[in-house]
Amino acid sequence: MSKQSIALAFRQYIWLADIIYSAGHITREDINRKWRDNSLVNPDETLVIPERTFHNWKHAIEDLFELSIECDRRTGKYYIENVDQMDKNDVRTWLVNTFAIKDMMADAQQIKSQILFEDAPSGMRFLTTIIEAMRDHLRLEITYQPFYKSHPSTFIVDPYCVKMYEQRWYVLAASDWFKTPRTYALDRLLDIKVTDEKFKLPKDFDAETYFRSVIGVSGMEEKPEKVRIKVYDYQVQYTRTLPIHASQKEVETADGYSIFEYNLVPNYEFRLELRQHMSAIEVLEPEYLRIEMREEAKKLMRMYE
């Protein structure tokens, strides 16, 4: 199979998964109707998806994305049985949504200029190589240059998982240099090579659990603690509808403010979130974090005097 054929098949899988996921429940007739209207996934302009092809795609989607497509015999409608896998897996949802949006964009060129995206750093070019190495349990030789160093370093790592945060992809990897795994931003990778050396992923490693207590990609080795913040005015609605962290609880609501409580590691990314809204967020506890934010506010005041 040629690269073009593989790319088209992959796009068709994602298209079908997105169609069913977006609809919730959908008949084959409606699927075929959408199929006829999409020249990107249906370049031959066939009227229906053949029965055998449809079932082959279902199996491929289950293998690739672990999404089980079932049919409700009473209504004849197809649905994703384990839809919670889409809802809780950010990378899977990102992948399906990204390709679905690109297909929609390409099929609606007349409004292309009216849909704006944020640019992402160029580290995406290394993502496929890293994922393949993870799949095959192969060590990687990376050349990496952090922002705080004037020259790069080349070393061997075991890639555990990848994570996207704030438009950047990161790989969590273990190395012989450090006792615990470290995160490396893909846009700071200068080169990457797959070695022939195998590695074993720790049996007790679970990526979702590993990052559960943090925002972003730092502080995973630290213990979470209770944090309470007081959010004022318009920022309450933003915080309520877009939680800062999964552990967020609104423990008090009043006229003009709400108090939110978290169980997390107050790492660099969390502190950055607080600094971005200093005029609308007050740290109540822990006391050391409250003092730190107060000092930050004083520095800001001095800067503008």
Backbone as a ProteinNet text record, in pm:
[ID]
protein_1_A
[PRIMARY]
MSKQSIALAFRQYIWLADIIYSAGHITREDINRKWRDNSLVNPDETLVIPERTFHNWKHAIEDLFELSIECDRRTGKYYIENVDQMDKNDVRTWLVNTFAIKDMMADAQQIKSQILFEDAPSGMRFLTTIIEAMRDHLRLEITYQPFYKSHPSTFIVDPYCVKMYEQRWYVLAASDWFKTPRTYALDRLLDIKVTDEKFKLPKDFDAETYFRSVIGVSGMEEKPEKVRIKVYDYQVQYTRTLPIHASQKEVETADGYSIFEYNLVPNYEFRLELRQHMSAIEVLEPEYLRIEMREEAKKLMRMYE
[TERTIARY]
84.8	0	88.7	58.6	139	113.7	204.8	188.2	58.3	22.7	-102.4	-223.2	-219.4	-330.2	-341.7	-226.8	-227.1	-284.2	-240.5	-288.5	-438.9	-490	-634	-710.7	-659.9	-727.5	-732.6	-622.2	-617.6	-718.4	-725.5	-821.3	-964.8	-990.3	-1124.6	-1163.6	-1067.6	-1096.2	-1135.7	-1055.6	-1081.1	-1213	-1239.5	-1366.5	-1484.3	-1482.5	-1594.2	-1607.9	-1493.8	-1498.5	-1557.8	-1519.4	-1569	-1717.1	-1759.6	-1900.6	-1989.9	-1950	-2031.1	-2020.9	-1901.1	-1881.7	-1962.5	-1959.3	-2029.6	-2181.4	-2229	-2374.3	-2429.2	-2347.9	-2396.9	-2452.7	-2560.8	-2620	-2654.8	-2620.4	-2641.5	-2665.4	-2755.4	-2787	-2684.3	-2681.7	-2593.5	-2634	-2762.4	-2809.4	-2750.6	-2751.4	-2696.5	-2544.3	-2480.6	-2335.9	-2304.4	-2379.2	-2356.6	-2387.7	-2486.8	-2519.6	-2401.6	-2341.9	-2225.2	-2105.9	-2096.9	-1990.5	-1997.2	-2116.6	-2132.5	-2093.9	-2107.5	-2081.4	-1936.9	-1851.4	-1714.4	-1615.6	-1565	-1474.8	-1335.9	-1301.6	-1168.3	-1152.9	-1256.1	-1249.1	-1312.4	-1383.6	-1450.9	-1411	-1282.7	-1235.5	-1295.8	-1338.8	-1398.8	-1547.1	-1601.2	-1740.6	-1838.1	-1812.7	-1906.3	-2027.8	-2138.8	-2263.9	-2276	-2218.3	-2226.9	-2092.7	-2072.1	-1955.2	-1991.5	-1918.4	-1951	-1954.8	-2042.7	-2061.8	-1931.5	-1854	-1728.5	-1629.7	-1623.9	-1533.3	-1571.4	-1701.3	-1749.3	-1705.5	-1719.9	-1684	-1531.8	-1457.9	-1311.7	-1267.3	-1333.2	-1300.5	-1332.2	-1443.3	-1480.5	-1370.7	-1321.2	-1215.1	-1086.7	-1055	-933.8	-941.6	-1059.6	-1078.8	-1062	-1110.3	-1094.6	-948	-874.6	-732.7	-650.3	-679.2	-598.8	-632.2	-761.7	-805	-874.1	-889.2	-957.3	-1099.4	-1164.2	-1303.1	-1390.8	-1489.6	-1575.5	-1705	-1722.5	-1843.1	-1944.6	-2062.7	-2168.2	-2294.7	-2387.7	-2515.9	-2630	-2718.4	-2838.6	-2941.1	-2967.4	-3054.4	-3197.2	-3239.1	-3376.5	-3393.8	-3291.1	-3302.3	-3219.8	-3128.6	-3041.5	-2935.3	-2911.5	-2813.7	-2682.8	-2573.8	-2440.3	-2396.1	-2317.8	-2270	-2137.7	-2062.6	-1937.9	-1971.7	-1954.4	-1994.7	-1914	-1784	-1697.2	-1660.4	-1762.8	-1741.1	-1658.9	-1658.7	-1579.3	-1431	-1387	-1246.6	-1211	-1306.3	-1283.7	-1282.8	-1374.6	-1390.5	-1273.3	-1206.8	-1100.7	-960.5	-946.9	-814.3	-787.8	-709.9	-686.6	-618.9	-520.7	-446.2	-535.7	-618.2	-708.2	-808.6	-866	-963.5	-897.6	-775.6	-701.8	-679.2	-639.5	-609.1	-732.5	-842.7	-966.1	-1017.5	-1022.8	-1075.9	-990.2	-856.6	-766.1	-785.4	-787.5	-806	-945.6	-1046.3	-1182.9	-1195.2	-1134.7	-1140	-1066.6	-949.9	-874.5	-952	-1021.1	-1103.6	-1215.5	-1280.6	-1389.8	-1339.3	-1220.5	-1161.3	-1132.6	-1074	-1038.3	-1161.7	-1273	-1397.3	-1479.4	-1429.2	-1500.9	-1401.8	-1336.8	-1231	-1280.5	-1409.9	-1461.9	-1460.7	-1455.1	-1451.1	-1319.8	-1220.2	-1092.5	-1030.5	-1042	-979.7	-1053.2	-1170.8	-1249.6	-1227.4	-1144.1	-1116	-967.8	-938.3	-801.2	-751.3	-627.9	-566.5	-443.9	-408.1	-283.4	-169.4	-55.2	62.2	120.6	169.4	236.7	382.4	474.5	615.9	639.1	757	785	820.9	816.1	853.2	766.8	652.7	563.9	636.9	742.8	811.5	876.8	901.5	961.7	858.1	732.2	629.7	611.9	604.6	584.6	697.6	820.8	937.1	930.9	893.6	885.3	775.8	659.8	548.2	584.4	652.5	695.1	793.9	886.5	983.4	912	810.1	731.1	661.9	604.7	533.4	626.4	749.2	843.6	937.7	919.2	1002.7	1151.4	1181.6	1319.5	1369	1492.7	1552.5	1581.9	1585.6	1611	1739.8	1811.7	1924.8	1876.9	1872.6	1822.6	1932.2	1924.9	2010	1918.5	1940.4	1843.9	1913.6	1847.7	1903.1	1795.7	1800.2	1704	1728.2	1628.7	1641.4	1752.6	1777.2	1872.3	2016.4	2041.2	2176.7	2220.4	2349.7	2401.8	2443.4	2448.7	2489.3	2404.5	2385.2	2301.2	2377.4	2302.4	2358.2	2294.4	2372	2320.6	2326.3	2214.3	2210.1	2097.6	2096	1998.6	1883.6	1760.1	1642.7	1548.8	1465.7	1357.5	1226.7	1160.7	1037.2	917.3	863.8	750.6	615.6	601.1	473.5	494.5	396	398.8	277.3	290.8	181.6	184.5	66.1	57.2	12.7	80.8	43.3	75.9	-24.3	-7.9	56.5	-1.5	42.5	181.8	236.5	366.6	354.9	427.6	436.6	559.3	543.9	653.3	661.1	782.8	800.9	853.5	790.4	839.7	930.4	1056.4	1153.2	1249.3	1291.1	1391.8	1528.6	1630.4	1767.1	1860.7	1984.7	2084.6	2135.3	2098.3	2146.6	2069.1	1941.2	1855.5	1782.8	1749.8	1682.2	1536.6	1473.7	1332.6	1318.4	1209.8	1188.5	1180.6	1220.1	1214.2	1129.6	1075.8	1001.1	1091.1	1079.6	1159	1063.8	1075.4	989.9	1038.7	946.7	987.6	1043	998.8	1050.2	1192.2	1244.4	1383.7	1474.3	1418.5	1498.6	1564.9	1693.4	1765.3	1777.7	1783.5	1794.3	1745.1	1703.4	1653.6	1681.6	1727.8	1755.7	1701.8	1642.1	1593.9	1709.4	1738.1	1844.7	1788.4	1876.4	1833.8	1817.2	1843.3	1840.5	1698.9	1652.5	1519.1	1517.7	1400.2	1382.1	1249.5	1235.8	1112	1040.1	916.1	834.4	801	823	790	646.1	626.1	493.6	390.3	434.7	340.6	323.1	381.7	369.4	237	166.3	43.1	50.8	50.1	73	-29	-156.7	-261.1	-242.7	-209.4	-186.9	-63.4	39.7	166.1	148.6	62	42.6	-80.6	-147.3	-276.9	-271.6	-162.9	-156.6	-95.3	-69.7	-4	-78.2	-51.9	-87.6	39.9	33	151.5	242.4	374	470.9	584.2	558.5	664.5	607.8	697.8	659.3	591.1	595.8	524.5	577.6	703.6	763.7	728.8	664	628.8	490.9	463.6	335.8	232	109.1	3.9	-38.1	-93.9	-141.2	-266.8	-335.6	-458.4	-424.8	-487.2	-471.4	-609.7	-627.7	-755.1	-729.8	-811.9	-800.5	-937.1	-934.4	-1055.8	-1056.9	-1159.2	-1167.6	-1277.2	-1245.1	-1335.8	-1399.3	-1518.3	-1589.3	-1598.7	-1567.2	-1586	-1502.2	-1389.8	-1300.5	-1365.2	-1467.4	-1537.1	-1595.5	-1663.3	-1725.3	-1621.2	-1509.3	-1402.7	-1348.1	-1324.5	-1268.7	-1368.6	-1494.3	-1599.6	-1616.6	-1613.9	-1638.7	-1513.8	-1396.6	-1270.1	-1181.5	-1202.8	-1129.8	-978.8	-911	-765.2	-704.3	-769.6	-720	-839.3	-819.8	-930.3	-983.9	-902.5	-946.3	-1026.2	-1051.2	-1116.6	-1255.3	-1280.4	-1411.8	-1447.4	-1569.1	-1617.1	-1680.2	-1610.1	-1652.4	-1730.8	-1727.3	-1804.5	-1838.6	-1963.4	-2009.1	-2079.5	-2040	-2099.5	-2114	-2170.1	-2187.7	-2053.1	-2003.8	-1878.5	-1755.8	-1767.8	-1651.1	-1694.8	-1599.7	-1615.5	-1482.2	-1486.7	-1364.7	-1354.9	-1238.6	-1214	-1103.3	-1117	-1019.9	-962.6	-833	-763	-678.7	-653.2	-555.1	-453.5	-341.5	-243.8	-106	-9.9	124.2	126.9	151.6	156.1	286.3	297.5	421.7	433.4	533.7	559.6	438	377.1	263.8	143.3	120.4	9.2	36.3	159.4	194.8	180.2	216.9	202.8	56.4	-30.5	-174.5	-223.1	-173.6	-211.3	-159.8	-35.6	23.3	-51.2	-103.3	-173.5	-302.5	-355.1	-482.7	-469.4	-357.2	-330	-432.5	-490.5	-587.2	-723.2	-743.8	-875	-867.3	-746.9	-730.6	-645.5	-696.4	-624.3	-599.3	-473.7	-440.3	-473.9	-551.4	-586.7	-494.9	-465.1	-372.5	-317.7	-195.8	-113.9	-51.7	-10.2	39.3	164.3	255.1	379	350.8	247.5	212	145	65.7	2.6	109.8	212.7	321.7	397.5	420.7	491.7	415.7	284.8	204.6	199.7	199.7	201	330.6	444	571.6	574.9	514	505.5	425.7	316.1	233.9	312.1	393.5	475.5	577.1	638.4	734	666.7	544.5	469.7	438.3	400.8	371.7	495.9	612.9	736.7	775.2	743.6	778.4	705.6	583.6	503.1	502.9	584.5	592.7	669.9
-119.5	0	124.9	220.6	341.3	433.2	530.8	627.3	705.5	736.1	809.5	727.2	597.1	508.7	495.6	483.6	474	602	717.1	845.5	859.2	815.1	823.5	730.9	609.3	514.7	570	627.4	684.2	798.5	881	992.4	940.3	832.3	774.8	717.8	653.8	602.5	716.2	822.8	936.3	1003.8	1014	1073.5	995.7	862.5	780.9	791.6	786.4	798.5	932.8	1039.2	1172.9	1188.1	1133.4	1140.7	1075.1	956.9	884.5	951.6	994	1060.4	1189.6	1269.5	1398	1380.1	1277.9	1255.6	1189.3	1111.9	1033.9	901.2	906.3	788.9	828.4	743.8	779.7	654.4	664	550.1	539	420.8	401.6	494.2	519	608.1	748.3	797.2	931	932.2	823.5	814	819.4	743.5	742.8	878	948.1	1080.8	1176.7	1169.7	1252.9	1207.3	1078.8	1021.1	1076.8	1084.5	1134.7	1281.5	1355.9	1500.1	1537.4	1438.3	1468.4	1410	1494.8	1448.6	1415.4	1463.3	1436.3	1291.1	1236.4	1096.4	1004	1061.8	984.7	1039.1	1028.6	1088.3	1023.5	896	827.9	859	935.2	979	862.3	757.2	644.6	684.9	618.9	658.4	605.7	488.4	430.2	367.9	350.2	276.7	128.5	48.4	-95.1	-159.3	-258.4	-323.9	-377.1	-447.7	-506.4	-397.3	-291.2	-179.6	-114.7	-93.7	-30.5	-109.7	-241	-323.2	-331.2	-327.9	-322.4	-193.7	-82.9	44.7	40.1	-20.1	-33.6	-104.5	-215.4	-290.8	-209.3	-135.8	-54.1	56.2	116.6	223.2	166.5	46.4	-15.1	-45.2	-90.1	-120.7	5.9	109.5	232.2	318.4	337.5	434.4	371.8	238	167.4	218.5	250.5	296.7	187.8	143	34.1	89.6	70.5	116.1	1.6	26.8	-74.2	-23.5	-117.7	-82.7	-117.8	-20.5	-43.7	-110.3	-237.8	-312.8	-259.5	-193.4	-141.7	-22.7	60.6	183.2	177.8	81	73.4	181.9	243.8	352.5	305.7	360.5	326.7	429.5	383.1	469.5	415.7	500.9	457.9	409.7	279.5	219.7	275.2	286.2	336.3	482.3	565.8	706.9	778.2	723.8	785.6	783.9	691.3	687.5	812.5	862.3	987.8	1104.4	1103.1	1216.8	1233.1	1122.8	1134.3	1130.9	1095.3	1085.8	1206.2	1301.2	1426.5	1406	1316.3	1295.9	1235.3	1135.3	1071.8	1174.3	1252	1353.8	1458.3	1499.4	1598.5	1547.1	1420.1	1362	1359.2	1306.9	1298	1436.9	1526.3	1660.2	1737.9	1725.4	1798.9	1758	1627.6	1581.4	1615.2	1604.6	1635.1	1781.9	1870.7	2014	2044.4	1979.9	2003	1957.3	1843.3	1796	1894.4	1941.9	2036.6	2165.8	2210.8	2332.4	2316.4	2202.3	2179	2169.6	2127.2	2112.5	2241.4	2344.9	2473.4	2586.9	2585.5	2681.8	2826.5	2846.8	2982.9	3055.1	2980.1	3045.8	3019.1	2971.6	2936.8	3053.9	3173.1	3290.8	3337.9	3280.7	3321.9	3232.4	3130.8	3038.9	3049.1	3093.5	3122.6	3021.2	2976	2881	2942.8	2890	2929.9	2848.2	2915	2844.1	2759.9	2642.4	2555.2	2541.9	2530	2513.2	2392.7	2388.2	2289.7	2151.6	2128.1	1998.9	1884.3	1914.6	1810.4	1712.8	1756.7	1670	1550.1	1558.1	1446.2	1353.3	1394.6	1321.9	1178.7	1160.6	1027	933	981.8	899.3	855.2	947.1	914.9	812.8	831.1	737.8	598.2	591.6	461.7	394.7	473.2	418	367.9	441.4	397.6	265.7	256.8	134.6	13.8	33.8	-76.4	-92.6	-9.7	-14.6	0.2	99.5	125.1	255.6	256.5	375.4	477.3	602.6	712	784	826.2	917	1056.3	1147.4	1281.7	1386.1	1489.4	1607.4	1719.9	1768.6	1858.3	1983.7	2097.6	2223.9	2302.5	2300.6	2379.8	2528.8	2608.7	2753.7	2809.3	2744.3	2798.6	2754.3	2677.4	2634.9	2691.7	2721.3	2782.4	2679.1	2551.5	2447.9	2322.3	2241	2120.8	2003.5	1902.1	1777.4	1661.6	1556.9	1437.7	1319.5	1250.5	1140.5	1044	930	823.5	830.9	814.2	815.6	700.5	666.5	569.7	647.7	656.9	736.4	667.4	727.6	669.2	711.4	841.2	890.1	1028.5	1075.9	1212.2	1287.1	1418	1500.6	1636.4	1687.4	1822.3	1917.8	2032.7	2136.1	2272.3	2360.1	2496.2	2498.5	2422	2415.5	2355.1	2293.2	2228.6	2080	1999	1856.8	1831.4	1743.5	1703.5	1551.3	1500.2	1357.7	1337.2	1248.5	1210.2	1090.5	1104.4	999	980.1	855.7	823.1	819	850.1	843.7	797.9	770	729.3	848.2	969.9	1090.7	1123.1	1089.6	1131.6	1011.3	1021.5	912.3	899.5	1012.9	1012.3	1057.6	1020	1064.1	1216.7	1270.1	1414	1439.7	1561.4	1600	1683.7	1658.2	1729.5	1785.8	1916.8	1981.1	1945.5	1903.1	1859.7	1974.2	2098	2209.4	2248.9	2186.5	2210.8	2093.7	1995.9	1885.8	1930.9	1907.9	1941.8	1821	1702.7	1580.9	1462.9	1358.7	1240.1	1117.4	1009.7	885.8	767.8	674.1	552.9	452.6	398.8	300.5	159.3	61.3	-78.6	-137	-55.2	-102.9	-95.9	-204.4	-211.6	-156.5	-111.2	-72.5	-129.1	-140.5	-190.7	-77.8	-57.6	40.1	-17.4	59.5	8	-41.6	-156.7	-217.5	-128.3	-49.1	33.6	173.3	197.2	331	346.6	453.8	491.6	641.8	681.3	820.5	915	877.6	964.1	984.3	876.8	885.1	968.1	953.5	1023.1	1175	1225.3	1370	1420.8	1332.9	1367.1	1487.4	1503.8	1606.3	1737.7	1751.6	1874.4	1936.6	2064.1	2133.1	2137.1	2102.2	2110.9	1990.9	2017.8	1909.7	1915.7	1972.1	1977.7	1945.5	1900.9	1877.6	1745.3	1650.7	1524.1	1442.8	1464.9	1388.1	1445.2	1560.8	1624.3	1577.6	1598.2	1558.6	1669.2	1634	1735.8	1788.4	1907.9	1967.8	2049.5	2088	2165.7	2311.3	2364.7	2504.8	2566.7	2685.6	2757.2	2895.5	2933.5	3066.9	3134.8	3266.5	3347.2	3419.7	3394.6	3449	3555.1	3668.5	3783.2	3810.2	3866.9	3926.8	3833.2	3886.2	3812.2	3684.8	3683.9	3568.1	3442.3	3461.1	3346.2	3257.5	3318	3240.5	3167.8	3234.9	3170.5	3049.6	3066.9	2958.9	2845.3	2880.4	2779.4	2695	2757.4	2686.1	2623.8	2673.4	2616.2	2592.8	2482.2	2455.9	2461.3	2516.6	2525	2385.5	2296.7	2160.6	2069.3	1940.9	1844.4	1832.9	1865.9	1853.8	1974.8	2070.8	2195.9	2172.5	2237.3	2236.1	2378.2	2418	2550	2532.4	2576.9	2548.7	2663.7	2779.7	2892.6	2988	3030.4	3122.8	3240	3360.9	3481.3	3586.1	3698.7	3808	3873	3853.7	3917.2	3829.5	3709.4	3621.2	3477.7	3385.9	3244.9	3194	3092.8	3030.2	2890.6	2862.2	2733	2660.7	2529.6	2447.3	2341.6	2313.1	2217.1	2122.9	2006.1	1914.5	1888	1960.1	1953.2	1994.8	1981.9	2034.8	2178	2277.9	2416.9	2444	2383.5	2389.9	2519.4	2526.6	2647.8	2685.9	2587.4	2616.4	2668.3	2615.1	2663.7	2806.4	2831.8	2967.5	3066.1	3021.7	3107.4	3140	3042.7	3064.5	3170.7	3166.4	3265.7	3404.6	3410.6	3540.4	3605.8	3524.6	3578.6	3650.5	3619	3678.1	3738.4	3802	3850.1	3950.3	4028.7	4130	4070.2	3942	3880.2	3753.7	3711.1	3589.2	3616.8	3578.7	3592.9	3453.7	3423.9	3296.6	3304.8	3209.5	3204.4	3110.6	2995.9	2901.3	2808	2756.4	2764	2902.9	2929.8	3062.6	3099.7	3003.3	3036.9	3081.7	3021.9	3060.5	3197.4	3225.1	3357.5	3465.4	3439.7	3534.9	3554.9	3445	3452.5	3538.7	3518.7	3598	3744.9	3769.3	3906.5	3976.3	3905.1	3962.4	3988	3898.9	3918.2	4044.2	4065	4184.4	4311.4	4306.6	4422.9	4453.9	4349.6	4368.9	4433.4	4387.1	4442.4	4589.5	4625.2	4765	4851.4	4801.4	4877.4	4897.7	4798.3	4805	4920.3	4949.4	5051.1	5184.8	5199.1	5327.1	5430.9
0	0	0	-87.1	-97.5	21.6	38.9	147.8	132.3	6.2	-17.9	23	-7.3	29.3	180.4	248.7	394.8	455.7	402.5	454	434.9	317.8	292.2	386.1	406.1	496	637.5	683.6	817.7	830.9	728.1	728.9	731.3	660.2	657.4	793.6	862.3	995.9	1089.6	1085.9	1174.4	1138.7	1009.4	964.8	1021.2	1009.5	1057.4	1208.9	1281.2	1427.5	1468.1	1399.1	1433.2	1401.3	1287.7	1248.3	1355	1400.1	1498.8	1635.6	1672.6	1802.7	1810.6	1704.2	1703.4	1705.5	1636	1627.8	1753.4	1819.8	1934.2	1886.6	1808.6	1744.9	1601.3	1505.1	1365.3	1281.8	1183.1	1097	984.8	922.6	807.4	693.2	680.5	573.4	591	715.1	739.9	724	761.8	740.7	592	512.2	367.5	304.9	361.2	309.8	331.5	448.1	476.1	392.6	368.2	286.1	144.1	88.4	-48.4	-59.9	51.6	47.6	78.4	104.6	144.6	44	-42.2	-147.8	-96.2	23.1	77.3	119.2	183.5	225.4	120.9	25.8	-78.3	-215.6	-251.1	-376.3	-501.1	-489.8	-605.2	-620.2	-522.4	-525.3	-533.5	-456.6	-450.5	-367.5	-390	-325.8	-183	-156.8	-23.5	13.3	143.2	190.9	186.1	111.6	103.3	241.6	257.7	387	443.4	363.2	409.8	449.8	369.7	399.6	532.5	552.3	675	797.8	794.1	908.4	926	815.2	825.4	894.6	861.1	925.1	1073.4	1109	1251.2	1329.6	1272.7	1340	1348.1	1240.5	1239.7	1345.5	1359.6	1459.3	1599.9	1621.4	1753.4	1782.5	1680.6	1698.7	1721.3	1643.4	1649.4	1769.8	1795.8	1896.7	2017.5	2015.2	2123.6	2142.7	2030.2	2032.4	1971.2	2046.9	2003	1943.1	1813.2	1743.7	1740.9	1796.7	1804.5	1735.8	1711.9	1649	1743.3	1765.1	1843.9	1751.7	1773.1	1682.6	1680	1786.1	1790.2	1697.1	1687.7	1607.5	1479.8	1472.2	1355.2	1353	1468.4	1475.5	1537.2	1483.9	1533.9	1638.2	1733.6	1841.5	1893.3	1964.5	2027	2167.3	2189.9	2316.4	2434	2416.9	2524.7	2499	2483.3	2450	2557.3	2679.4	2785.6	2752.4	2667.2	2626.7	2547	2468.1	2395.2	2490.8	2586.3	2676.3	2771.8	2809.2	2908.9	2850.3	2720.6	2662	2573.6	2625.7	2554.4	2419.9	2413.2	2289.1	2182.9	2222.2	2126.4	2072.5	2162.1	2120.2	2032.3	2072.1	1991.9	1851.4	1839.6	1709.6	1621.6	1674.4	1595.4	1559.3	1656.6	1631.2	1532.6	1545	1456.9	1312	1286	1149.9	1098	1184.9	1143	1102.4	1180.4	1149.1	1019.5	1000.9	878.1	755.7	767.9	657	626.8	731.5	715.1	650.7	693.5	638.4	489.1	454.1	314.8	226.5	286	210.3	209.1	274.7	279.9	258.6	144.4	115.1	118.2	89.8	82.2	216.3	327.8	459	531.6	459.5	520.9	595.3	537.4	598.7	723.8	749.9	865.8	987.5	973.4	1083.2	1117.4	1238.7	1278	1380.2	1364.6	1455.6	1520.3	1637.2	1699.2	1640.3	1619.2	1571.4	1683.1	1648.1	1744.3	1704.1	1799.1	1766.2	1676.9	1614.8	1511.3	1563.4	1694.4	1749.8	1702.8	1638.3	1586.9	1495.8	1430.3	1334.6	1401.3	1532.2	1603.9	1667.7	1665.3	1740.3	1690.4	1559.2	1503.8	1542.3	1533	1568.1	1713.7	1802.9	1945.1	1971.6	1910.9	1930.6	1879.9	1766.6	1713.9	1808.8	1866.1	1961	2087.2	2132.9	2248.2	2217.3	2099.9	2059.9	2056.9	2006.1	1989.6	2108.9	2212.7	2333.4	2299.5	2215.3	2174.9	2236.5	2281.1	2339.2	2229.1	2268.3	2175.2	2211.6	2109.9	2130.1	2091.1	2187.7	2158.9	2179.4	2099.1	2116.9	2159.2	2280.8	2345	2396.8	2374.4	2423.9	2499.4	2633.2	2711	2690.7	2725.7	2712.4	2800.6	2913.8	3009.5	2984	2876.1	2844.2	2709.9	2700.1	2577.8	2473.9	2513.1	2418.4	2441.8	2338.6	2350.6	2411.4	2454.8	2505.5	2430.6	2409.7	2343.2	2440.6	2457.9	2553.5	2516.7	2585	2557.7	2658.2	2609.3	2696.9	2663.4	2762.8	2743.8	2739.4	2624.1	2613.8	2678.5	2785	2858.2	2799.5	2772.8	2719.4	2660.6	2586.2	2532.2	2585	2598.5	2650.2	2582.2	2549.1	2494	2603.4	2611.7	2708.4	2649.7	2645.8	2595.1	2456.2	2362.1	2223.1	2204.5	2309.2	2296	2329.6	2255.3	2285.7	2372.2	2470.3	2558.7	2560.3	2578.5	2600.5	2742.2	2815.6	2947.5	2926	2969.8	2942.4	3058.8	3076.3	3177.5	3111.2	3188.9	3137.3	3248.3	3212.6	3311.4	3392.4	3351.6	3417.6	3544.7	3547	3658.2	3718.3	3845.6	3915.9	3874.3	3843.1	3804.1	3659.7	3590.5	3452.2	3442.5	3330.8	3304.6	3180.5	3171.3	3051.4	2961.4	2831.7	2732.2	2626	2601.8	2502	2362.6	2278.1	2144.9	2060	2087.8	2008.8	2050.2	2157.2	2195.9	2159.6	2090.7	2037.2	1906.8	1897.2	1773.9	1681.8	1742.4	1662.5	1745.3	1676.7	1746	1659.3	1723.5	1651.7	1733	1663.3	1729	1733.7	1852.6	1866.8	1852.5	1854.4	1849.9	1990	2091	2229	2286.1	2343.2	2400.7	2543.6	2588.2	2727.6	2776.4	2906.9	2966.7	3039.1	3004.3	3075.8	3213.3	3320	3454.4	3461.2	3524.4	3529.7	3598.8	3695.1	3770.7	3710.9	3592.6	3533.1	3460.8	3493.8	3424.2	3398.8	3272.1	3235.7	3299	3294.1	3349.2	3499.3	3569.1	3713.2	3744.2	3663.3	3686.6	3685.3	3596.5	3582.6	3657.7	3732	3790.6	3885.7	3958.9	4063.7	4018.4	3888.5	3842.5	3725.6	3706.9	3583.8	3501.7	3376	3292.6	3303.9	3310.9	3295.4	3397.5	3514.4	3615.9	3753.8	3844.1	3983	4010.5	3914.7	3933.4	4051.1	4087.1	4195.9	4333.5	4338.7	4465.2	4513.5	4640.9	4699	4681.3	4643.3	4630.5	4767.1	4770.5	4894.6	4867	4973.4	4958.7	4930	4826.8	4789.5	4777.8	4837	4828.3	4771.3	4674	4614.9	4615	4622.4	4616.9	4482.9	4404.1	4269.1	4264.2	4205.3	4207.7	4071.2	4077.3	3964	3843.1	3724	3600.3	3592.7	3664.9	3658	3717.5	3800.3	3858.8	3749.6	3653.5	3546.2	3462.3	3433.8	3357.2	3432.7	3561.6	3642.6	3658.1	3671.2	3689	3562.8	3445.5	3320.7	3260.5	3300.4	3253.6	3375.8	3447.2	3571.6	3553.5	3653.4	3650.3	3661.2	3737.8	3758	3781.6	3753.5	3765.6	3907.8	4007.4	4147.2	4194.6	4107.8	4147.8	4206.7	4321.4	4386.4	4426.2	4396.5	4438.9	4576.3	4678.5	4816.2	4879.3	4817.1	4870.3	4756.3	4752.6	4648.9	4714.9	4677.5	4734.6	4625.6	4660.8	4566.1	4537.3	4415.5	4376.9	4386.7	4442.8	4450.1	4476.1	4450.6	4486.5	4536.7	4622.6	4672.4	4612.9	4554.7	4492.3	4568.3	4576.8	4649.4	4556.1	4574.2	4489.3	4574.2	4518.1	4574.2	4464	4470.6	4362.3	4411.3	4320.9	4345.9	4292.4	4377.4	4328.9	4253.5	4137.8	4060.2	3981.2	3896.4	3817.7	3733.8	3666.2	3578.1	3656.3	3775.3	3858	3904.8	3947.5	3989	3873.4	3753.6	3635.8	3610.5	3630.6	3615.8	3714	3836.9	3937.5	3898.4	3851	3814.4	3698.6	3608.1	3491.9	3530.6	3649.7	3692.8	3832.7	3859.7	3994.6	4045.1	3954.8	3997.7	4031.6	3995.3	4017.2	4102.1	4140.5	4219.6	4342.2	4457.9	4583.8	4643	4673.1	4735.9	4884.6	4933.6	5075.7	5153.6	5094.5	5156.5	5047.9	5074.6	5195.7	5214.4	5336	5371.2	5292.1	5269.8	5198.9	5055.6	4993.7	4857.6	4857.4	4959.6	4973.1	4985.3	5068.2	5085.8	4954.2	4884.3	4756.2	4655.5	4645.6	4552.4	4594.1	4725.3	4774.1	4733.4	4744	4702.6	4552.3	4477.6	4332.3	4299.7	4374	4352.3	4384.2	4488.6	4524.1	4414.1	4360.1	4250.5	4130.9	4103	3990.6	4013.3	4134.7	4166.9	4149.6	4198.9	4185.9	4040	3957.3	3815.5	3747.3	3792.4	3726.9	3801.5	3904.8	3976.5	3894.5
[MASK]
+++++++++++++++++++++++++++++++++++++++++++++++++++++++++++++++++++++++++++++++++++++++++++++++++++++++++++++++++++++++++++++++++++++++++++++++++++++++++++++++++++++++++++++++++++++++++++++++++++++++++++++++++++++++++++++++++++++++++++++++++++++++++++++++++++++++++++++++++++++++++++++++++++++++++++++++++

